[in-house]
Amino acid sequence: MTTRREPTARQLRLAVELRRLREAAGFSGRQAASLLGVNPVQLSHIESGLTGVSEERLRRLASHYACTDTEFIDALVAMATDRTRGWWEEYRGALSTPFLDLAELEHHARFLREVQFLYIPGPLQTREYARAVYAYRVPELSESDLELRVRHRMQRKVILQGADSIPYEAVIHEAALRIMVADRAASRTQLARLVELSEADRVTVRVIPFDLEGFAGATSAMTYVGGPLSKLDTVVRDGPQGATFIDPEPQLDAYRTLFRKVEGDSLDPGRSRDFIHALAKEL
């Protein structure tokens, strides 16, 4: 089987789950390879995402590992056999892998939850807002690279549109609403667009106001992506070196709790919509 040069985040997640199953069953890599009828290097490549795994081999491994969670195994099989070439593939080779990984993750998501304190969440941004964010980058992007990133961000909105839209919930701090990353007109347009999007059936926008007392969760920014099963959820966090994908179950559980706390501190959707509308009128 062909060895991949750079596995996607989805391929790596499948590999990690297979390794976790093996370790939970108490098998060494050499033992598991022998049961599968491959050499240890081949198994290592499967467990590092460098090569794929067929449905037959995956189910055989699950049987050897005595995994009886058929729903989980079916989900892993779907990941292993998926041949989707989504809209993000047109950017392969033009944008770095994390851009593509995030788009693919959102494409397969059951739901999406975001918490942001300094920026409007990506799927809710207008073109002018996104352009201003990317234009501030150091080192500066060329005009063609800038436009490429903006176009990619605009295409991510597909998760909010049409029959295939997914439930989307964003918790946004007032700071992100007030910071004018572009000019006043662009900020007014962004807030108006946010009000419009918050009225969509499957979109919920909540606001954390400045005057909320007892709020100490300003480091809780996250994107929580619902997988086919809760154990296949993913948290994405942005950092100085780029996006980090988090999937160990104890950490996922902590982020679920953290989201509930932040959500509980926010205004309800109706009051949030009025709050954003009032801010737009101030500009």
MOHUGI-V412669 format. One record per pair of residues at least 24 apart in sequence whose ideal C-beta (glycine too) atoms are under 7 Angstrom apart, sorted by the first residue. I is the first residue (numbers start at 1). GAP is how many residues later the second one is. D is the distance in whole Angstrom. If there is no record, write none. Layout:
((I;GAP;D) (I;GAP;D))
This chain:
((1;50;5) (1;51;6) (3;42;7) (3;47;5) (3;48;6) (4;45;7) (4;46;5) (4;47;7) (6;91;6) (7;42;3) (7;43;6) (8;92;7) (8;93;6) (8;96;6) (9;92;4) (9;96;6) (9;236;5) (10;69;6) (10;94;6) (10;95;7) (11;38;4) (12;37;4) (13;234;6) (14;62;6) (14;65;5) (14;66;6) (15;31;7) (15;32;5) (15;33;6) (15;34;4) (16;231;7) (17;59;6) (18;28;7) (18;29;6) (18;43;7) (19;28;4) (21;41;7) (21;44;5) (21;46;6) (22;43;6) (25;40;4) (25;41;6) (27;38;7) (32;29;7) (32;32;7) (35;29;5) (36;24;6) (36;25;6) (52;28;6) (53;27;5) (55;25;6) (55;26;6) (71;158;6) (72;157;6) (72;159;7) (75;153;4) (75;154;5) (75;157;6) (78;150;7) (87;68;6) (91;61;6) (94;54;6) (95;53;6) (95;54;7) (95;57;6) (98;144;5) (98;145;5) (99;53;6) (102;134;7) (102;141;6) (103;53;6) (105;120;5) (105;129;6) (106;50;6) (106;53;5) (106;119;7) (109;57;6) (109;116;5) (109;117;6) (110;56;7) (110;116;4) (110;117;7) (110;118;7) (111;55;6) (111;56;4) (111;115;4) (112;47;7) (112;54;6) (112;56;5) (112;111;7) (112;113;6) (113;56;5) (113;111;4) (113;146;6) (114;56;5) (114;109;5) (115;56;5) (115;105;5) (115;106;5) (115;107;5) (115;144;7) (115;147;5) (116;56;5) (116;60;5) (116;105;6) (117;56;4) (117;58;6) (117;59;6) (117;101;6) (117;104;6) (118;57;6) (118;58;5) (118;61;7) (119;57;6) (120;52;7) (120;56;6) (120;70;6) (120;74;7) (121;49;5) (121;51;7) (122;31;6) (122;34;6) (123;33;5) (123;34;6) (123;36;6) (123;37;6) (123;45;7) (124;46;6) (124;70;6) (124;73;6) (125;28;6) (126;63;6) (126;64;5) (126;67;5) (127;27;6) (128;54;5) (128;58;4) (128;61;7) (129;52;6) (129;53;6) (129;57;6) (129;61;5) (130;24;7) (132;49;4) (132;50;4) (132;54;7) (133;48;6) (160;37;7) (160;40;7) (160;43;6) (165;37;5) (166;36;7) (167;35;5) (168;34;6) (168;35;5) (169;35;4) (170;35;5) (171;35;5) (171;37;6) (171;91;5) (171;92;6) (171;95;5) (172;33;7) (172;35;6) (173;35;5) (174;33;6) (174;34;7) (174;35;5) (174;36;5) (177;99;6) (177;102;6) (178;101;7) (184;99;5) (187;96;6) (188;92;6) (188;95;4) (191;85;6) (191;88;6) (191;89;4) (192;88;5) (194;82;5) (195;78;6) (195;81;5) (195;82;5) (195;85;7) (198;71;7) (198;75;5) (204;65;5) (205;64;7) (205;67;6) (206;57;7) (206;60;4) (206;61;6) (206;63;6) (206;66;5) (207;59;6) (207;60;5) (207;65;4) (207;68;5) (207;69;7) (208;57;6) (208;58;5) (209;58;7) (209;66;7) (212;53;6) (215;50;5) (217;44;6) (217;45;5) (217;48;7) (220;38;5) (220;42;5) (222;33;6) (224;31;6) (224;35;6))
